[in-house]
Each structure stands twice: as C-alpha cells, then as structure tokens.
Amino acid sequence: MTTIAENRISFLKQVGSSVRSDEVARFAAALDDFVAWSDATSGSVFFSERDYDQKTVSFEERTSRRVFWTAYPRRESGAKFEILPGGADCLSPEARGKALDILKSISREPIHDNSKLRVPFTALKGAGSRDKVKLLLTTLLVELNDQAGEGSSSNAG
C-alpha cells in the first residue's frame, strides 16, 4: 500500500519527464486542488491505496469502492484526469451527457459523446476550469449516492 504523498511525488516525477518544470508546478496545483476537494467530502471520496504501475493518484467513491477520479501521467500531454475510469456507464445518460458537456467546455482536445470522462491536465490549470470539474464531481457524487440509496431500498423489500 502507498500513501497519497508517495503517489503524488511519483505522479509529478513522471509528469516532469514529459513537460517543462513550470508546467509541473501548475499540474501540482491542480492535483492538490482535487485532493483538497476530495478530503472535504467528509469521507464520501477517499484516497485509493491500491498500488498502480502507472504512477496514478486515485480516489474511490465510498459506497461502491469504485475509482471516482484518477490522475495519471501520459507521455504526449503530461497527464490526464479521468472521472469514473472504467465505470462511467453507471451514470444515467443525462448525467453522463452533462459531464461530457462540462469537459468539452474546458478541453481543447476533442471529446466525443462516446468518449471516456477525461481531459488533459492542461485543461485544469485554471482555477475556473477546476471549479467546473469540482462542481461536476459533487453532482456526480449525489447521483451515485442516490443510486445506492435506491438500490438498498429496493433490496429492503
């Protein structure tokens, strides 16, 4: 098992091999902003202590234990930020569509309707873009918690 500090250092070191040092500092600020947001969720989202070969920083959603968001290095763009990697199909079509619209609004890279919920870290350098994504994350947490509540109430009968 690893700590968030260890994962952060590994992530930024790997990012530093493909982007300028001033970009690494901006990526660090963005990463720290999302970590702080996650810490402020009162345990709804928590650091994933899983060991990943890819030098990721990931947080899990409490009720499902699925990865809720992850940051991972990429050689071509420094890093990517992905929401619900491998699991965005759990969202309603409306929530997924709204998420894609928000990500499209901040990314210079093309994002298609069938795309994963991810953006390059360069799209998150500005506080305004990060605020949009944090609001999106909050909205998605509510949806996932509502789904979990519906599942447990239908199992109660």
Secondary structure as a PSIPRED ss2 file (coil, helix, strand):
# PSIPRED VFORMAT (PSIPRED V4.0)

   1 M C   1.000  0.000  0.000
   2 T C   1.000  0.000  0.000
   3 T C   1.000  0.000  0.000
   4 I H   0.000  1.000  0.000
   5 A H   0.000  1.000  0.000
   6 E H   0.000  1.000  0.000
   7 N H   0.000  1.000  0.000
   8 R H   0.000  1.000  0.000
   9 I H   0.000  1.000  0.000
  10 S H   0.000  1.000  0.000
  11 F H   0.000  1.000  0.000
  12 L H   0.000  1.000  0.000
  13 K H   0.000  1.000  0.000
  14 Q H   0.000  1.000  0.000
  15 V H   0.000  1.000  0.000
  16 G H   0.000  1.000  0.000
  17 S C   1.000  0.000  0.000
  18 S C   1.000  0.000  0.000
  19 V C   1.000  0.000  0.000
  20 R C   1.000  0.000  0.000
  21 S H   0.000  1.000  0.000
  22 D H   0.000  1.000  0.000
  23 E H   0.000  1.000  0.000
  24 V H   0.000  1.000  0.000
  25 A H   0.000  1.000  0.000
  26 R H   0.000  1.000  0.000
  27 F H   0.000  1.000  0.000
  28 A H   0.000  1.000  0.000
  29 A H   0.000  1.000  0.000
  30 A H   0.000  1.000  0.000
  31 L H   0.000  1.000  0.000
  32 D H   0.000  1.000  0.000
  33 D H   0.000  1.000  0.000
  34 F H   0.000  1.000  0.000
  35 V H   0.000  1.000  0.000
  36 A H   0.000  1.000  0.000
  37 W H   0.000  1.000  0.000
  38 S H   0.000  1.000  0.000
  39 D H   0.000  1.000  0.000
  40 A C   1.000  0.000  0.000
  41 T C   1.000  0.000  0.000
  42 S C   1.000  0.000  0.000
  43 G C   1.000  0.000  0.000
  44 S C   1.000  0.000  0.000
  45 V E   0.000  0.000  1.000
  46 F E   0.000  0.000  1.000
  47 F E   0.000  0.000  1.000
  48 S C   1.000  0.000  0.000
  49 E C   1.000  0.000  0.000
  50 R C   1.000  0.000  0.000
  51 D C   1.000  0.000  0.000
  52 Y C   1.000  0.000  0.000
  53 D C   1.000  0.000  0.000
  54 Q C   1.000  0.000  0.000
  55 K C   1.000  0.000  0.000
  56 T C   1.000  0.000  0.000
  57 V E   0.000  0.000  1.000
  58 S E   0.000  0.000  1.000
  59 F E   0.000  0.000  1.000
  60 E E   0.000  0.000  1.000
  61 E E   0.000  0.000  1.000
  62 R C   1.000  0.000  0.000
  63 T C   1.000  0.000  0.000
  64 S C   1.000  0.000  0.000
  65 R C   1.000  0.000  0.000
  66 R C   1.000  0.000  0.000
  67 V E   0.000  0.000  1.000
  68 F E   0.000  0.000  1.000
  69 W E   0.000  0.000  1.000
  70 T E   0.000  0.000  1.000
  71 A E   0.000  0.000  1.000
  72 Y E   0.000  0.000  1.000
  73 P E   0.000  0.000  1.000
  74 R E   0.000  0.000  1.000
  75 R C   1.000  0.000  0.000
  76 E C   1.000  0.000  0.000
  77 S C   1.000  0.000  0.000
  78 G E   0.000  0.000  1.000
  79 A E   0.000  0.000  1.000
  80 K E   0.000  0.000  1.000
  81 F E   0.000  0.000  1.000
  82 E E   0.000  0.000  1.000
  83 I E   0.000  0.000  1.000
  84 L C   1.000  0.000  0.000
  85 P C   1.000  0.000  0.000
  86 G C   1.000  0.000  0.000
  87 G C   1.000  0.000  0.000
  88 A H   0.000  1.000  0.000
  89 D H   0.000  1.000  0.000
  90 C H   0.000  1.000  0.000
  91 L C   1.000  0.000  0.000
  92 S C   1.000  0.000  0.000
  93 P H   0.000  1.000  0.000
  94 E H   0.000  1.000  0.000
  95 A H   0.000  1.000  0.000
  96 R H   0.000  1.000  0.000
  97 G H   0.000  1.000  0.000
  98 K H   0.000  1.000  0.000
  99 A H   0.000  1.000  0.000
 100 L H   0.000  1.000  0.000
 101 D H   0.000  1.000  0.000
 102 I H   0.000  1.000  0.000
 103 L H   0.000  1.000  0.000
 104 K H   0.000  1.000  0.000
 105 S H   0.000  1.000  0.000
 106 I H   0.000  1.000  0.000
 107 S C   1.000  0.000  0.000
 108 R C   1.000  0.000  0.000
 109 E C   1.000  0.000  0.000
 110 P C   1.000  0.000  0.000
 111 I C   1.000  0.000  0.000
 112 H C   1.000  0.000  0.000
 113 D C   1.000  0.000  0.000
 114 N C   1.000  0.000  0.000
 115 S C   1.000  0.000  0.000
 116 K C   1.000  0.000  0.000
 117 L C   1.000  0.000  0.000
 118 R E   0.000  0.000  1.000
 119 V E   0.000  0.000  1.000
 120 P E   0.000  0.000  1.000
 121 F H   0.000  1.000  0.000
 122 T H   0.000  1.000  0.000
 123 A H   0.000  1.000  0.000
 124 L H   0.000  1.000  0.000
 125 K C   1.000  0.000  0.000
 126 G C   1.000  0.000  0.000
 127 A H   0.000  1.000  0.000
 128 G H   0.000  1.000  0.000
 129 S H   0.000  1.000  0.000
 130 R H   0.000  1.000  0.000
 131 D H   0.000  1.000  0.000
 132 K H   0.000  1.000  0.000
 133 V H   0.000  1.000  0.000
 134 K H   0.000  1.000  0.000
 135 L H   0.000  1.000  0.000
 136 L H   0.000  1.000  0.000
 137 L H   0.000  1.000  0.000
 138 T H   0.000  1.000  0.000
 139 T H   0.000  1.000  0.000
 140 L H   0.000  1.000  0.000
 141 L H   0.000  1.000  0.000
 142 V H   0.000  1.000  0.000
 143 E H   0.000  1.000  0.000
 144 L H   0.000  1.000  0.000
 145 N H   0.000  1.000  0.000
 146 D H   0.000  1.000  0.000
 147 Q H   0.000  1.000  0.000
 148 A H   0.000  1.000  0.000
 149 G H   0.000  1.000  0.000
 150 E H   0.000  1.000  0.000
 151 G H   0.000  1.000  0.000
 152 S H   0.000  1.000  0.000
 153 S H   0.000  1.000  0.000
 154 S H   0.000  1.000  0.000
 155 N H   0.000  1.000  0.000
 156 A H   0.000  1.000  0.000
 157 G C   1.000  0.000  0.000
